[in-house]
Amino acid sequence: MEELYKCYLTVLTSSSGNQLKRS
């Protein structure tokens, strides 16, 4: 379960994180 959460977090940070940083 932790691995799935980490994967989800990585994808979120990769997608939303970049957009958030730009904004």
N, C-alpha and C positions, 0 to 999 in steps of 0.2 A: 504493500500500500504506500509505503514511503517513497519507493522508486517512482510510482505513478505520479505522486504529488510533485516530486522533483521535476519530472518530465513536463508536467503541466505548468509548473512555475517557470521553467526555462522557456517554454513556448510563449507563455504570457509575457515574460520579460523581453523576449526577442521581438515579439510583435508589438505589444502595447508599450513596452518600455521605450522602444525607439521613437514611437510616435509621441509619447509623453515627454521625452527629452527634447524633441524638436519643438514642441509646443511650450 
